[in-house]
Amino acid sequence: MTIILYTTPQCPMCKQVKKFLDDLRIQYEERNAQVYANYLLSKGFMSVPLVEIDGVIYRVQSLNTLILILQSHNLY
């Protein structure tokens, strides 16, 4: 299962999501959303953090949202 986390350096929620995933020892690839802006915009996303799991991109609005996303993929 491939997990990609799209972040920006100035995003406080991104830091929380990274810490949460790290604490759970869930492996992920972090990508700078600014580098992937065209790709993310083409998918309809304009803000971060975003998590992509097996090709599906989700907007992470809170840690509760992240937990629901992880549960739907049997990762939490």
N, C-alpha and C positions, 0 to 999 in steps of 0.2 A: 504494500500500500504506500503510495507516494503522497506526502503531505508537503505543501508549499505554503509558506507564510509571507504575504506581501505586506511590507511595512515602509515607513519613512522615518528618518532619524528624529524628527520633531514630534512624533505621535506618542502621547502618554499611554493610550490604550494598547498600542503595539507592544510597549515594554511590559505591560501587565500580562498580555497574552503570551509573550515569549517566556516570562518567568513561570507562568502557569504550566505551559507545555514542558519546560525544563524540569520543574518540580515533579511532574508526572513521568518524567523520563521518556517522553514521546519525541521521537526523532522527526525532524522537519528540516526543510531547506528554506532559509530566509532569502527573500529577494527584495530588492529595493523597488518599490512601486513606481518610482519616478522613471526608472529604466524601462519598466514594462508598461508605461502609461498608455501607449497606443493599444496594446493587447487588452488591457483591463477596460479601457473606454469602449473598445469594440464589443465587449461582453456586457456593457451597461453599468460598470462600476466606476465611481468617481471618488471614493473615500476608502480609507484603510482603518483598521486592519482587515485583511481578507485572508481566508484560508481556503486553499484548493486541495481537495482530497479526491484522488483518482479522477481528475479532470473536471470535477464539479466545484465551482467557486461559491463561497459563502461570505456574507458580510458579518463580521463579528462586532455586534453592538455592545456586548457585555460579556462577562465571564459566564453568566448563566446561559447566554446564547451559545457560547463556545462549548459548554458542557453538553447542551442538547445536540449540537453538531457532532461532537465526539461520540456521544451515545448512539446516534443514528448509524455510526460506522463501527460500533462495538469497540471503541477505543477508551471508554471511560466507564 
